[in-house]
Each structure stands twice: as structure tokens, then as C-alpha cells.
Amino acid sequence: DAKTTQPPSMDCAEGRAANLPCNHSTISGNEYVYWYRQIHSQGPQYIIHGLKNNETNEMASLIITEDRKSSTLILPHATLRDTAVYYCIVRAAGNKLTFGGGTRVLVKP
Amino acid sequence: DSGVTQTPKHLITATGQRVTLRCSPRSGDLSVYWYQQSLDQGLQFLIQYYNGEERAKGNILERFSAQQFPDLHSELNLSSLELGDSALYFCASSTGSPHQETQYFGPGTRLLVL
């Protein structure tokens, strides 16, 4: 599975949108972009995933560039409970998840 | 709540001992994955089972073993425990479909080896 690069940390103001970037320049055609988050030491929580098209669900939006080499996770209205480590993972269907360092997001009041 | 359950939540034991961690997947999921999260290693994949058969292996030590039972629950056995085995152990489950399939994680078992 392709490697991903994320900024190690970022701050966000409560109520504002949080835009989390991820680079995956070596992504293959059959690999999906997945986003998970981990709040403190809880189990990683699935957020969203996509292949080519932009996706939106009740938690977030995922914007994938046309060349698929990068993506952005958007939390539309960040709350204090969104403080977590966010992981961008690229994987082919059925493969294990390879977690990198993720982005530590701190939502501030 | 992901629907994946893990027991026990916490486990404290001594070096040299053996423990068993249990995972019940979401209803209908056939695939179970085990991951280890230690402070210095991050989240690491250990092993995957699909419908009772081992499907993939990661950096799992020989002292560790796992199995998936006919009712699809899985157990991770850790033996000859060392201090460095102290970690959070997560299991995740998925449908196992060959197409896109999402893994859902349980709350984890925190193991402390003294």
C-alpha cells in the first residue's frame, strides 16, 4: 500500500472548519484513501473513505485531487470533541491498515 | 459504538506469564484483524483471520498466536510475556468482501506487564 504524508500537528478554532491535508503521491489505481481518528487511547474510529470522487458523510467531507496524489479531510464545524489524532491511510481492498504518525489536531475554544 | 467488543478492558500480569485477549466482531463480519499499539511503535498490524482461516500476517512475534473460532470470535494469545509487550491491543472487523470494505475497531485491551 502507498505511503502517506501528513503534518504532525495542527490547531483549529472551535466552530470553524478543519482542513487536514494528506499526500499520497504513489497511490495506485485500486487503492482507496481512508481516514480514521483516534481520541486519546480509544479504538481508532472510521471517518470516511474514497477512491476517486469526493465523498461526504455525517462526520466529514473528503476531497481527492484529480490526479489522486493528495486529499483533504474537512471537518465542517470542529468541536472540542474532535480533538484527536487523524490518520490518512491508503490501502487496497482487503489489505491491512498501515498507520503512520497521523496529524494531532487540537480544537481550541 | 462500533459493534466490536473486546475483553478484558485491562490486564495486569507478570513477565513470563501467558494471557488471552478476546474479540467479538460486528454481526455479519467474517474478517478479524489484530493490531498492537505501543508508545514507541504506533499502531502495528499483527494478524488477520477470515472465516476461521489465517489470511495475512504482520509483525507478530512467535510468542504470539491467534485463532478465529466457528462463531467468528477471535482470541489473541500472548505467551512468555516481556515488559515490552505492554501495549494497547485492538481488534477490528470487516465484512471481508473482496471489494471496498471498512474495518471497525473495538475499544481495545490495555495490557501491562510488570
Interface residues (C-beta under 8 A of the other chain):
Chain A: Y32 Y34 Y36 Q38 S41 Q42 G43 P44 Q45 Y46 H49 L51 Y87 A93 G94 N95 K96 L97 T98 F99 G100 G101
Chain B: S2 V4 Y33 Y35 Q37 G42 L43 Q44 F45 Q48 A56 G58 L88 F90 A92 G96 S97 P98 H99 Q100 E101 T102 Q103 Y104 F105 G106 P107 G108 R110
